[in-house]
Amino acid sequence: MFENSILVFIAIIPITILLKYIFEKDKIEKEPFPLLIKLFLAGIFSAALVLLLTKSLNLILPIHNGVYNSFIEVGFLEEISKWICVYLITWKNKEFDYKFDAIVYCIFVSLGFALIENIGYSITYGITTCLLRAVISVPGHAFFAIYMGYYLGMAKMAYTNYENSTGSTYTIYSILIPTFLHGIFNYCLLGENDGFYIFFILFVISLYILSFKTVNTSSNTDMAFDTK
């Protein structure tokens, strides 16, 4: 029991650090705590939604191979579940008035999901898995969310400017790009030779570099939507 408590504590640490980091990067206008808590709790709920969608899909399409499992069962179903939570809670919310807000929203939902997943894996597989997930899987969820939020913010900006076609394109990107990145991430983990693991390490390093660069650039160039 004590060991499980330690594992849960360690599993929470990287999530707390990332939430604090992204909150501080929202420089112009901080999002209200009740909204952020609601988003985080929605992320926890999205884990149940993923289970429901996965079981339903398996009944319709009982397919089992690496590509399908990585890009559809894991990548698409997890990211679309998070996206739905973000969209339903924030799209028409008056607080969603800056582009960077979307990145904040998506990360809070994704890390809510990651909390449940991380605790489950850590308790089941122990301290080594817990520590590895702290530097790989949990940041991975945040990185996918950064790109979801980046394109969702661009979509909101386009729709606000009555550029509906551009808005639709960015909305699709906000789902497909995190799905694609998540799919690659999982497919590499399922690889059966050293080449996959080498590519995976390079892929994760690239995600770290590009994601933090995207956050910094988006934070420094944040702008309000023209709602007039």
N, C-alpha and C positions, 0 to 999 in steps of 0.2 A: 504493500500500500504506500509506504514512504517512498519507495523507488518510483512508483508511478507519479507521485506528486512532484518529485524532482524532474521527471521527464516532461510533465505538463508545463512546469515552470520554464524549463529550457525551451520548449516548443513555442512558448508565448514570446520569449525575448526578441527574436528577429522580427516578429510581426509588430511588436511595440516600437522597435527602432525605426522600421520603415514607415509606420503611421506618423510618428513624430517628424521624421524627415520630410515627408510630403506635405504635412500640415505647415511646417515652417517655410516651405518653398512657395506657399500661397501668400505672396507678399502684399498684394494690393488690398484685398478684402477677404478676411478669414470667413470660412463657412461656419454657420452656427453649429454648436455641438449637438443639439437634438437631431439635426439632419444627418450629421456624420454618424451618430450612433445608430440611427435608423438604417443607414446604408450598410453599416458593419453587420447589423443583425440580419439584414436582407441577404448579405453574403453567406451568413451561416445557414439561412433558409435555403439558399440556392444549392447547397450540398444535397439537401433532400430532393430538390427539383431534379438535379442531375441523376440521382438514383432512380427516380420515377421515369424519366425520359429514357434512361439506359435500358431499364427492364421492358419498357414499351417497345423500344426499337428492336431489342433482341427477339421479341415475339414476332415482329413484322419481318425483320431481316436478320435471321440467325447466321450472320457472317462472322468468321473468326480468322483474321490474318493481321499481320503487323501494321500494314498501311491503314486498313479500315479502323482497327482498334485505336491507333494513335491519332489519326486525323478526324475521325467521325465520333467514335464513342467517347474519346477523351477530349481532344481538341475542340471540336465543334460543340458538343453537348455542354461541356463546362463553360466555354466562353459565351455561348448564346444564353445560358441560364444567368450568368452574371450580367450580360448586356440587358436582358429583359428587366432585371431588378433595377439597374441604373436608369433605364429609360422610363419605366413606370413611376419611379420616385422623383426624378429630377427634371425630365424634359420640359414640363410645363410649370416647374417650380420657379417662383420669382427670384430665388437665390442663384439660379443658374444664369448669371449675367456677365460672366467673363469666360474666355476660352479655357483658361487653366483649370477652372472649376471642374471640367469634365474629367481631367486627369485625376484630380483629388477624389471625385466620386467613384471612379472606376477602381482606384486602388483600395479605397475603403471596402467596397463590395468584395473585391478579389481577395483581400486579406482576411475578411470574414470567412470566406470559403476556405482559405488556406489554413485558418486556425483549426477548424474541425478536421480537415485532412491531416494536418501536421500532428495533432494530438493523437489521432487514430493510429497513424503509422508509427509514431514514437513509442506509444505504449505496446504496440504489437511486436515491433522489431528491435526496440532497445536504443541504447545511448548512441551507438555508432550511426544508425539511421537518423536519429534525432539531430545529431551534429551536422551530418551531411546535408540534410534537408534545410538546415538553418542557413547554409551558404549557397545552396543550389536551387532547391524546389520552391522555397518560400520567396526568395527574390525573383525566381522565374515567374511566379504568379503576378508579382508586382510589375515585372517588365512587360508581360503581355497586356496588363491593364494600362500601362503608360501609353501603348500604341492604340488601344481601344479608346482611351480618353482623348488622345491627341486628335484622332480622326472624328470622334464624336463632337468635340469642340469645334472643329472645322466645319462639320455638318451644320451645327447650330448657327454658326456665323453665316454660312451660305444661305440657310433658310431665312434668317433674320433680314438678309439683304435681298430677299426674293429671288435668289438664284437656286431654284428648286432642283434643277437637273444636277447641278454641282453638289447640292446638299444630299441628294439621293446617292450619288457616287461615294461621297465621304461616309455616309451611313453604312453602305455596304463594306467599305474598307474597314470601318470600325469593328466589324464582325469577322471578316475574312482574314485580315492580317494577324490579329492575335490567335485566331484558329490555326493558321498556317505555322506560326512560330511555336505554338503549343504542340502541334502535331510533330514538327521536326524534333522538338525537345524529347517527347515521349518515344518517338521512333528510334532515336539514337540510344536511348536507355534499353530498348529491347534488342539492340544489335548483338550479333553473336560473334563478332570478331573485333580485333583491336582497332581496326580502322574506324569503326563507329565511335568508339570511346575517344579516340584522338579528335575526331571531328566534333564530338559532343563538347569536349573541353574547350576547343577553339570557339565553338558556337556560344557557349556560356560566357566566355571572356568577352566576346563581341557584344553579347546582349548587355553585359555590365557597362561596357564603354558607351555604346550607342544609347542605351536607356538613360543613363545619368546625363549624357550630353543633351538628349531630347528634353529632359526635365528642366535642366538649367536654361536652355535656350527658350523653352516655352514660358518658364517663370519670368525670365528677364524681358521678354517681348509680349507679355500678357496684355490683352486689351479687352475692353467692354464691348458687348454687342450693342449695335445701334438699334434701339427699340422704338425710335420715334416714328 
